[in-house]
Amino acid sequence: MEPAQDPRTIAVVGASLGGLRAVDALRRLGYAGRLVVIGAEPHMPYTRPPLTKKLLLGDGVAEHAQVALRVKPDPHDTEWVLGRDVVHCDLAARRLTLDDGTTVDFDGLVAATGVRSRRLPLEPDTASPSLPIRTLEDSVAVSERLRPDASVAIIGAGFIGCEVAAAARARGCRVAVVAVDEVPMQRPLGLQVGAELRRRHEAAGVVFHLGRGVASMAPEGGGTRLRLDDGTTLEADVVVEAVGSVPNVEWLAGNGLDLDDGVLCDGALRMGGIRACVAVGDVARFPNAILGGPPRRVEHWQIPGETAVHAAATLFADLGGAEDDGEPFGTLPTFWSDQQVASIRAFGAPGLADDVRVLEGDLAGDVAIGYLHEGALVGVVLLGLAKEQGRFLQQVQESLTLARA
Ligand SMILES: Cc1cc2nc3c(=O)[nH]c(=O)nc-3n(C[C@H](O)[C@H](O)[C@H](O)COP(=O)(O)OP(=O)(O)OC[C@H]3O[C@@H](n4cnc5c(N)ncnc54)[C@H](O)[C@@H]3O)c2cc1C
C-alpha cells in the first residue's frame, strides 16, 4: 500500500452500486486521499436486479457471492465501514455522525443512500408479515416461501411485483397480484403495453385484481387474509409488498436542502449547489440535459454508474484536483425487466408520451413500441427484440437531439 499523499477525506454514504462506482471514478481521476464508505447493510456492494429474477427462481443457494459487484484492488486502501447507518450530516461543519455515535469529518461528500421499500400504511401485524423485496435478505426470505402450490399474493404491479409474479409462477405457486393501477407497469409503459403484459401474465396463470387497494391484512390459519377495498377477500400463504420506494434522505435533514423526493441536485450533481457535496444513483433528483424538463429521480441500474462518473468529476474539481468542464449531466435512461413472459427493454422517457405506436412487429409477439411526444420519438419499449436494442436506442437519441436543437 502506498501512503496517502493527499490529506483530504471524501466520505461516501451508501455502500451499494452508486457508492462503489463513485469510489472507482474518484480513484480513476487520481484522487489519492482518504476515502471512507459507510453502508447500512452488512455486505460489500452487490447488484439488485437478480434479487427478483435469478435468485427467486431458486437456482442454487442465494448468497452474497452470486450477486457481489467486483471491487477493484485499491492502492490507497478505501475504508469500508459496513453495518452502520449515518444518522446525521452537518454540511456546514462537514461532519457525519454514525449510529454508534462515532463521527467522520470530511472535505468532500458523496450521498449514495438509494431508496428503501415503501410499506403500506396498514397496522403492522407481526403474526402475518408481508415481505418487502429490496435487499439480499428480503430476496432469500421470499424465495424460501415460494414452494410449489403455495398461494402468493403480490401487492403492486410495477416491475418488481411483475417479476416476483413471474418467478413465483415458474416455481409452481398460485399467484394473485393486487394493484391500484389499471394495468401492470402502467406508469413506465402506459396502458397499451401494460394491457399486453397483463394478457401474457394471465396466460401464464397469474390472477390480477386491478384498480383495487388493500384495506387490511390479518393472520388466518397459518397464512394471511387480505381484504381489498371492494370487499373481496384473498387467502395467501405468502404476501409480498412491492408498492414503490422511499428515498433515504433523513440523514441529510437540517442542512437547508430540498429533500422532497430525493435530494435536489444542480446540473453538476452538487446537492443544493453546495461545493464538494454530490449525490448519485436512486437518491439523486437531477436535471437531465438530454431529456430536459424538471429535475427527476430515476431508479434504473444504469444511473448510479453514470451519475457517479459525473459527480466524481464535480467533486474532484471542487477540491481543486482538476478543471471543471462545466458540462451539465445528461443521460438517456435505459431500463430492462425480465418477467418470463416478456423480456422488456425501455429507452428514453416513455412516461412523457402523448401517443404510442407499434414501430415493428406485433404486440402479441416480439415488438418495438414507439412513444411520441408532440410528434417526436421520446422513448422505445421492446418486448423481445433484444438484439435490436442498439438500433432503437440510436433512434431515440437522434430524435431527442433533434427535438432539443
Ligand atoms: C429487486 C430489484 C430489482 C431491480 N431490477 C432492476 C432491473 O432489472 N433493471 C434496472 O435498470 N434496475 C433494476 N433495479 C434498480 C437498481 O437496482 C437500482 O437503481 C440501484 O440499486 C440503485 O443503486 P444505488 O447505489 O443508488 O442505491 P441502493 O442500491 O438502494 O443502495 C443504497 C445503499 O445505501 C444504504 N444506506 C441507506 N441509508 C443509509 C445511511 N443513512 N447510512 C448508510 N448507508 C445507508 C442502503 O442500505 C443501501 O445499501 C432493481 C432494484 C431492485 C430493488
The ligand as an SDF file (V2000), in Angstrom:
LIG
                    3D

 53 58  0  0  0  0  0  0  0  0999 V2000
  -35.2990   -6.1240   -6.5820 C   0  0  0  0  0  0  0  0  0  0  0  0
  -34.7650   -5.0990   -7.5350 C   0  0  0  0  0  0  0  0  0  0  0  0
  -34.6350   -5.4040   -8.8820 C   0  0  0  0  0  0  0  0  0  0  0  0
  -34.1550   -4.4480   -9.7690 C   0  0  0  0  0  0  0  0  0  0  0  0
  -34.0780   -4.7540  -11.0940 N   0  0  0  0  0  0  0  0  0  0  0  0
  -33.6880   -3.8090  -11.9790 C   0  0  0  0  0  0  0  0  0  0  0  0
  -33.6490   -4.0940  -13.3620 C   0  0  0  0  0  0  0  0  0  0  0  0
  -33.9770   -5.1940  -13.8110 O   0  0  0  0  0  0  0  0  0  0  0  0
  -33.2240   -3.1160  -14.1980 N   0  0  0  0  0  0  0  0  0  0  0  0
  -32.8530   -1.8770  -13.7560 C   0  0  0  0  0  0  0  0  0  0  0  0
  -32.4980   -0.9950  -14.5620 O   0  0  0  0  0  0  0  0  0  0  0  0
  -32.8740   -1.5700  -12.4370 N   0  0  0  0  0  0  0  0  0  0  0  0
  -33.2860   -2.5070  -11.5440 C   0  0  0  0  0  0  0  0  0  0  0  0
  -33.3170   -2.2140  -10.2030 N   0  0  0  0  0  0  0  0  0  0  0  0
  -32.8980   -0.8660   -9.7570 C   0  0  0  0  0  0  0  0  0  0  0  0
  -31.4060   -0.7960   -9.3890 C   0  0  0  0  0  0  0  0  0  0  0  0
  -31.0170   -1.9280   -8.6890 O   0  0  0  0  0  0  0  0  0  0  0  0
  -31.1750    0.4700   -8.5670 C   0  0  0  0  0  0  0  0  0  0  0  0
  -31.3790    1.5540   -9.4490 O   0  0  0  0  0  0  0  0  0  0  0  0
  -29.7920    0.5320   -7.9300 C   0  0  0  0  0  0  0  0  0  0  0  0
  -29.6270   -0.4850   -6.9740 O   0  0  0  0  0  0  0  0  0  0  0  0
  -29.5780    1.8670   -7.2310 C   0  0  0  0  0  0  0  0  0  0  0  0
  -28.2900    1.8960   -6.6580 O   0  0  0  0  0  0  0  0  0  0  0  0
  -27.9180    2.9670   -5.5280 P   0  0  0  0  0  0  0  0  0  0  0  0
  -26.4980    2.6630   -5.1570 O   0  0  0  0  0  0  0  0  0  0  0  0
  -28.2910    4.3250   -5.9530 O   0  0  0  0  0  0  0  0  0  0  0  0
  -28.8940    2.6410   -4.3030 O   0  0  0  0  0  0  0  0  0  0  0  0
  -29.1350    1.3180   -3.4810 P   0  0  0  0  0  0  0  0  0  0  0  0
  -28.7950    0.1210   -4.2900 O   0  0  0  0  0  0  0  0  0  0  0  0
  -30.5140    1.4510   -2.9200 O   0  0  0  0  0  0  0  0  0  0  0  0
  -28.0920    1.4030   -2.2890 O   0  0  0  0  0  0  0  0  0  0  0  0
  -28.1470    2.3610   -1.2700 C   0  0  0  0  0  0  0  0  0  0  0  0
  -27.3680    1.8150   -0.0930 C   0  0  0  0  0  0  0  0  0  0  0  0
  -27.2750    2.8330    0.8950 O   0  0  0  0  0  0  0  0  0  0  0  0
  -27.5290    2.2760    2.1740 C   0  0  0  0  0  0  0  0  0  0  0  0
  -27.9960    3.3440    3.0730 N   0  0  0  0  0  0  0  0  0  0  0  0
  -29.2020    3.9540    3.0680 C   0  0  0  0  0  0  0  0  0  0  0  0
  -29.2560    4.8980    4.0300 N   0  0  0  0  0  0  0  0  0  0  0  0
  -28.0480    4.8680    4.6530 C   0  0  0  0  0  0  0  0  0  0  0  0
  -27.4970    5.6160    5.7180 C   0  0  0  0  0  0  0  0  0  0  0  0
  -28.1700    6.6030    6.3300 N   0  0  0  0  0  0  0  0  0  0  0  0
  -26.2330    5.3200    6.1140 N   0  0  0  0  0  0  0  0  0  0  0  0
  -25.5100    4.3490    5.4890 C   0  0  0  0  0  0  0  0  0  0  0  0
  -25.9960    3.6260    4.4640 N   0  0  0  0  0  0  0  0  0  0  0  0
  -27.2440    3.8910    4.0480 C   0  0  0  0  0  0  0  0  0  0  0  0
  -28.5840    1.2300    1.8850 C   0  0  0  0  0  0  0  0  0  0  0  0
  -28.6530    0.2960    2.9430 O   0  0  0  0  0  0  0  0  0  0  0  0
  -28.0770    0.6310    0.5720 C   0  0  0  0  0  0  0  0  0  0  0  0
  -27.1620   -0.3920    0.8080 O   0  0  0  0  0  0  0  0  0  0  0  0
  -33.7800   -3.1570   -9.2920 C   0  0  0  0  0  0  0  0  0  0  0  0
  -33.9180   -2.8540   -7.9270 C   0  0  0  0  0  0  0  0  0  0  0  0
  -34.3990   -3.8200   -7.0510 C   0  0  0  0  0  0  0  0  0  0  0  0
  -34.5620   -3.4850   -5.5830 C   0  0  0  0  0  0  0  0  0  0  0  0
  1  2  1  0
  2  3  1  0
  2 52  2  0
  3  4  2  0
  4  5  1  0
  4 50  1  0
  5  6  2  0
  6  7  1  0
  6 13  1  0
  7  8  2  0
  7  9  1  0
  9 10  1  0
 10 11  2  0
 10 12  1  0
 12 13  2  0
 13 14  1  0
 14 15  1  0
 14 50  1  0
 15 16  1  0
 16 17  1  0
 16 18  1  0
 18 19  1  0
 18 20  1  0
 20 21  1  0
 20 22  1  0
 22 23  1  0
 23 24  1  0
 24 25  2  0
 24 26  1  0
 24 27  1  0
 27 28  1  0
 28 29  2  0
 28 30  1  0
 28 31  1  0
 31 32  1  0
 32 33  1  0
 33 34  1  0
 33 48  1  0
 34 35  1  0
 35 36  1  0
 35 46  1  0
 36 37  1  0
 36 45  1  0
 37 38  2  0
 38 39  1  0
 39 40  1  0
 39 45  2  0
 40 41  1  0
 40 42  2  0
 42 43  1  0
 43 44  2  0
 44 45  1  0
 46 47  1  0
 46 48  1  0
 48 49  1  0
 50 51  2  0
 51 52  1  0
 52 53  1  0
M  END
$$$$
